[in-house]
Every structure is written in C-alpha cells, then in structure tokens.
Amino acid sequence: MGRLPDVFAVIRGPAPSSSGGPATAEATHRGTAPPDGAAPGDVGGASRERVRWGRVVLVALSGVVSHVFGRATVGVLVPAMADDLDLSDTLIGALGSANMGAYFAGVIIVTFTAGRIEPFTLLRAGIITTTVGIAVIGTATTALAVVIGTALAGLGGGGIWLTAPVIASDGVPASRRGAALGTLTATMGAAFIGVPLATTALRSIAADDAVWRPIWLAQAALSVLLLLALTVFVRARRTERVAATGGLGALRKIHGWKRAVVAYMGFAYMTSSFANFLGRALEGDHDFSRTAATLVFSGMGAGSMVGALAFGRLSDRIGRPATMATVMALSAGTGAVMSTRAPGEVIVIAVIIFGAASFSYPSLVATFVNDHVSDRTFAAVLGTMTMFYGPASVVGPAASGWLADRTGSFSATYLTITALALTACLCMATKRRPRPEVPQDSPVV
C-alpha cells in the first residue's frame, strides 16, 4: 500500500514487559494515570512526542457518523418527517428511544468482545452498521422503516464511540489528551453546522421546505467515503489481548466512579431529549419558522465545535471532574431558558451555549476513563458506564415526548432536562479528590 503520510502514523510505545503487563506498557507510552481531578502528567519522554493531528481528526470524523449523521440529524429533519409520515410527538420520542436502545445493545456487544477484537475492527464495523441505518431512513416511506433505520444507526454507534477515543489518542501525551479527544466532539460540531445549512440550501433550491430524504442519502454516501479513507490511511497499533473484559471490576477501581456514573445517567437523559425535540419546540412554543428553526441547529453546532476544544483544554488544566461539573451547570441553565417564553434572541443564545457545553461532555467522560485504563480495557470500562447511560437515554426521549403530548407544550420537557442536568453537575462538583496516599494506578484485567 506504500508508505503512509507521516501525519497518519502511529506512535508506537514500548512493548509490554513480562513483569509489568498491559498496565506497565500503558504507563510507559501513555503516561501514568493522574490523581483524580487533577490535570494528568507525563512520564519519560511522552511529553516530548508530537501529536499527529491529521490522524486524530480522521479518526474523530467517525464520531460524526455516529452522533451527527446517525443521531442528531433526526432533530433537524424530524419536523418535515413528522409532516410527511404523520408522526406524533410520542412516536418521535420512540425514534429517539429506538436509537439509544440499539446504541445500548451495541455497547453491550462491544463491551463483551473488546478483549478479543481489535478496536479498529470494531470501529469500522460500527461505521458500516450506522451507514446502513442511515440509508434505510433515507429511503423510508413508513414510520416503521424510519424506526428500523434509526435503530440500526444507533446500533453501529456503540462500535464507533467505544473505540474512536482510544484509537485517536494512541501516542498522545497524557497532558494533551483532553485537547486531542476534544477534537472528537469538535468535528461533530463542525458537521452539525453543515447539516442545517445544507438542508436549508437544498430546500431553497427545490423551493420545498418539506425535503428530508436526500439529506440522509448524502450522509450515507459521506460515511462510505470516510470508511474508505480510514481503511487506506490509518493503520492502528495492535493492542494487548485480555482474557476477560472485566469492565465493572476495572471501573470500580476508579476513584469516585459512582458519582461519575450517576452524572453520566443525568447527561444521558438530557442529551437524548434536548435536541430531539428542539425543532418542534422552536416552531411550536417559540414561533420560529421552519427555516429559522433549522438554522438554529447550526448555531448549536458552532457552539459545540468551539466548546469541545475549549473545555477539553480546560480539563487538562483544572481536571476532568471540575470541567464536567461546569458544562452540566451551563446545560442546566439552557434547559431552564428553553422552558420559558423568552425572546427569540435569548433562545438562540441558550441553544448555542447548550451546544458548547453539553457536546463536550462525552469526550470529557472518555478522557476521564482514558486517564485510568489501558487500550483494550478502555472499551470495556466505557461500555460498562454506558450500560448505566443506556436506560436513561432510552427513557429520556419517550418520557419527554409523552410530557409534550400530555401538557401541550415543551416546558415540562425542558424543566425535567434542567433537573437532571443539575443532578449531574452536583455529582461532579462534590466529587472528592482521592487522598494522596492512595495510588491511582491503571487497573489490570
């Protein structure tokens, strides 16, 4: 295949020693896990390694397939889809629940196969599955077909999100890991700007604001191109096999894991509901036109692109828990604004802030886990956390849609979102630092 461009090369760490095992190799080539809540440091020459940003960004684009194409696009296009296919708010909530429920199933599959299958193999399998789901939605003529496509898109997301962070951060010094993994959500933000703009442009050309199928089909084509680029340009380092995943056992060795899990569940409910009903809320509760409501999503994308990088770097300085608490506090504030009849300008600002804050949270969680575990263990531990995340993300859209149908507005929906975001904020804000004498070694499974 020829020599790969240097920007996509893998920085190889020393092979695991017979005495140290995977954890020793991890500490050598990635940096020893830091005290919880503190910015991670580097050991040896890791801090002198430069980050291969071309490779990081290319792998990060896989998150666009799972989180923007396979999930967030529903919120942008669902008003037109609802008009075309006669979908109620309860059924729209079921779409979100189907997506997250299938994502949960994908997480379980990845969690229990991560010890035997290379992360890069799981990543590509996830992209293929999500792409098939997107294509099904793009050709759907019934509500059932949309549900099936949405579920397939979610199923593939598990393979993508549980592996992309560890592949993207391979060889990245611990002190720059927050910034590198912030690229995952920054690329999602950039794509999320483009989806509403492309939708508006296409509808303008067609003189029809009900157009939605071509957007899905274009995203399926772009996903295929990304899969080809990853196959050609990225060669992932082979990781150490583990006999058993041991996700829960490894998770329990992370200081403050219970609070982190509860916060992740609160985030799950919030994120699975906020954008899913945003378009409907803007049109129904805040009197936005279809075009204006669509373009607001671009503002959310712009906010997420900036916020992901900024909060990723902030977490390198003040620690993951403090940054996670900050972004959830901001998210709670935006939910409170959405529940009121605030002026349109205020609503738009709130949506942008929500994008900046909440879209950075997944990468912060991934970095939090990545600071403490080895490559193969990463997927198992993050997968175990996502097993708690999954039920909350399934309940969120269904409960939010039901509340909207029962109350006739989205005020109760966004007040509930606010309460869960505040819960997550308090969990991370009150998370105590470990005592200095307690070692924070990477768990071995």
N, C-alpha and C positions, 0 to 999 in steps of 0.2 A: 504493500500500500504506500510505500515510500516514507520518508521522514516527515513526521508531524511538525507543524509550525510550533516553535518554542512556547508560544503563548498558551497552547493547549496541553503542554507537557505535564506529567505528574511528578511532583516532588516526592521521591521515594525516601521513606525513613529507614533506619536500620532494621534488619530482620529481628524478630522476637528471639530473645535469648532463652536457653533451656531452663534457666533458673527463674527468669522474670515472667515469662509467658506474655500473653497479649497486653497485660497492663503495663509491663515494663517497656515494651515497644511503644505503647501509646504515650507513656510519659516521655520517652526519648524523642519521638518525632512530632508530637503534637503539643507537648508542654504538660507539666504536672497540673492536675486539677486544682483550682484555686480555692481558698476559703469561700464558703458560700456567701454571696452578696458582695464580694469584692471583685475588682477587676482582675482577670486572670493574668498570670505572668508567664514567662517563657523560661525554658531551661536550655542549657547548652547553647547551640548555635541557631535554635529555632527562630529567635527574634531577628536574625540576620537574613533569613530566607525572604525572598520577594514573592508577592502574591501573583499568581498567573491569572489576571483578571479576565482575559479572554475566555479561558476555560471555565472560570467561575460563572460568568454571565451566560455562557452557552448552556451549562447545566441548569442555571437558575431559570432559564426560559421554560423548562419543563413545568415549573410551577404555574406558568401562565396557562398551560394546557389544563391542569387540574383545577386551579382556583378561579381563573377568569373565564376561559372557554367552557369548562365543564361545570361551573357553579355560578359565578357572579353574573354571567350574561343573561341568566334567567330573569334576574331583577330588571335588567334593561329592556328585555323584549316581552316580558310577560303581559304588560297591558295590551299589546297588539295580539299576542297569542290568546289571551282571555277573550277578546272580542271575536276573534276568528273561530275559536273552538268552544266558546261558551263555557269558560271556566269560572267557577265561583271562588271566593277567597279561601274557603275551606279546601277546595281542590288545589288551589295554588299552594297553600300550606303543605298539602300532601306531596306536591312535587319536591319541595324542599326537604321534607322528611324522607322521601324515597331516595333522594340524592345522598343525604347524610347517613341514612340507614345502610345503603350499599357501600358508602365510604367506610363505615364502621366494619362491615363484613370484609372489605378489602384490607383493612387494618389488621383484623384477626388473622387473615391468610398470611399477610406479610410477617406478622409477629412470630408466627409459628414455623415459618420457612426461612426466616432471615439467617439462622445459623448454618443453613445448608446451601443457600443460593446466594451468589454474588449480588451485592446491592445494585450494580449497574444492570444486571439482567432483570431484576425486579423493576427498576426504573423504566426500562424500555417496554416491558410487559404492561406496566401501568399506562404508558402513553398510548399503546395500541388499543387497550380496552376503552380508555376515555375517548379516543378518536372515533371508534365505532359508535359509542353512545351519542356523540355529537352529530354524527352523520344520520343516525336514526331520528333524532329530534328534527334535523333539517329537512327530512322527507316525511315527517309525521302529518297525518290527516285526521287523527283521532286523539282524544285525551289519553287513551291507553298507550298509544305509541310514544307520546311525549313522556309519560311516566317511565316506560321501559328505557327510553334513551337517557333520561335523567339519571336513572338508577345505574346504568352502565357507565355513564360519565363519572358518577361518584365512586363506583367500584374500582375503577382504574386509579382514582386519586390516591387511594391508600398506598399503592405501589410507588407512586411518584413522591408524595410528601414524606414518607418514612425513609426514603433513600437519598433524595436530592441533597439535603443538607450535608450529609456525611461525605458524599461524592464531591460536592462543591467546596467543602472545607478541607479536603485532603491536602496536606502540606502547608496549610495556612497557620502561621504562628498564633498561639492562644490569645495574645494581646490584640490581634486584629480579627479575631473570629466573629465578633459581633458585627463589625463593619462588613465582612465578607458575606455573612448569612443575611445581613440586611439587604443585600443585593437580590436575594430571592423574592422578597416582597416588593422591592423597588421595581423589578422588572414586571411584576404583576400590576403595579400601579401604572407603569408606562403603557402596558397593554390595555388597562382599564380606561385610560384616557382615549385610546384609539377606537375601542368598540362603540361607544356612543357617537363619536364623531363620524365614524364610517357608517353607522346606522342612519344618522341624520342626513349625510350626504347621499346615500343610496335612496332614501325615501324622497329626497328633494329631486333627484334625477328621475325617479319613477312617478313623481307627483302623487305619491300614495303613502300616507303615514301609517299604513297597516302592514307594510312589508316587514317580514321577520325571517322567513326560511333561508334566503340567500346568505344572511349573516352567519347562520350556523354552518352552512356548507363551506363557506370561505374559511371558517375556523378549522373545520376538519382538514381542509387542504393544507393549511399552515402547520397543523400538527404533524401531518405526514412529512412535510419538509424538515421540521425540527428533528423528527426521529432519524431521518437520513443524515442530517448534519451531525447528530450525536454519534451515530454509528461510524461515520467517516473520520471525524476529527478528535473524538475523545476516547482515550484508552485508560480505563480505570485500573489502579493498582489492585492486585489480588489481595483480599483481606484474609485474616486468620480465621479458619473454621472454628466453630464452637460446637461442643457436643450437644448442648441444650441452650435454649434461648434464655431461660431464667429471668424474664423481663421484670416480674414483680419482685423477685429477690434482689435484683440489681437496683430497681427503683427505690426500694426501702432503705438502701444504703446511702441514698442522697439525703442530706440534712434538709428537713422541712418539706419532705415530699408530700405529706398530707395536705398542707396548705396550698402547695403548688397544684395539686390535683383538683382541689375544690375550686380554685381560681380558674383553672382550665375549663371546668364544667360551666362556670358562670359565663366565661367568654364564649363557650360553645353555643349556649342558648342565645346570647346576644348576637353573635356574628351570623348565625343561621337564620335569624329573623329580620335584622335591621335592613339589609339591602334587598332581601327577598320581597318586602312589601313597600320599599321606598318609592318606587314608581307609582304604585297605586295610592299611597299616602299623599304624594305631591300633587297628583291630579285630583283626588277626592277630597282631601282635608285642607289643602293649601292653594287650590285653584290654579295650579300650574298647567300650561298647555302641554300636549303630548311631546312637542319638540323641546320645550324648556325642561320638562321633567327628564327627558332622555339625556340632555346635555349636562344636567346636574351630576350625572354619574361620571362624566369626565372630570368634574371638579373633585369628586371623591378619589378618582384615580390619580390626579395630580397631587392631592394631599398625601395619598399613600406612598407615592414614589419618593417624595421628599421626606416624609415621616419615617419610612423604613430605614433609610440611610442615617438620618439624624438620630433616631432612637437606638439604632444598632451601635453607632459610635458612642452615644451617651452611656449605653450599658457597659461598654469597655472601660469607661471612666468611673461610674458610680456603682456598678454592679447590676446584675440581671434583675433581682427582686425589686429593687427600688425603681428601676425603669419600668418594669411590668406594672407596678402599682400606679405609676404616673400615667401610663397610657390608658389604664382602665378607668382612672378618675376622669380623664378627658372624655372617654367614651360615654361614661355615665352622664356627664353634662350635656352631651349632644343628644342623648336619648330623651332627657328631660325637655330640651328645646323642641324636639320633634313632637312631643305630646301636647304642646300648646298651639295657639293660633298666632304664633309670632310672625312678623313681617317676612315676606319672601326673601329679602336680603339676609336676614338673620338665619333663616332655614338653610340657605345655600352655604353660609359660613360654617354652620354646625355640621353639615354633611362633609365639607372639606376637612374639618378638624377630625371628624369621625374616621375618615379615610387615613389621615396622617397617624392617628393613634392606634386604632384597632387593627389595621392591616399589618402593623409591625409586630403584633403580639405573637403570631405563630413562629416567626423567626427567632423571637426572644426566647420562647419556650424551647425551640430546637437548640439554640445556643446554650441555654441553661443545662439541658441534658448533655449536649456535646462536650461541655466542660468537664463532665464527670465520668464518661464511659468510653469504651473502645468502639472501633468501627462497626463490627458485627452486632455488638451489644446495643449500639445506638438505636437501630430499628426496633429491637425487641423492647427496649425501655420506653421509647417514644410511643411505640404501639400499645404498650400497657397503659400509658397515660391516656391514650386516645380511646381505650376501651371504656374509660370513665367519661371522656369527652363525648363519645358516640351517642349514648342515650340522651344526653342533654341536647345535643344538636338535632336529634330526631324529634324530640318533644317540642323544641322551640318553634319551628315553623307551623306545626299542627296547632299548637296552643295559640299562637299569635293569629293565625287565620280564623280560628274559632272565636277568639275575642273580638276580632274585627267584625265578623258576621253578627255576633250577638249584640254588640254595642253600636254598630252603625258607623264607627269611625276607628281610627288607629291610635287614639290617645291611650287607651288601656294597654295596647300592644307595646307602645314605646315606654310607658311608665314601668311595665314589667321588665323590659330590657334594662332600664335605668337601675332598678333594684338589683338585678343580677350582676350588672357591671360594678356597682358599688360593693357588693359582696366580694367579688374577685379582687377589687382594689384593697379592701381591708385585709384579706388573707395575705396578700403580698407585702402590704405596708407594715403589718405586725409580725412578719416572719423574722424570727431572731437569728442573729449570726451564730454560728457554732462557736463553742469555747475553743480558745487557741490550742489547748492540749489535745483536742480531738483531731486525728489525722483525717484528711479528705482525699484518700487515695481512690483511684478509679476502681470500681468493683470488677472482680473477675468472675466470669461464668464459665 
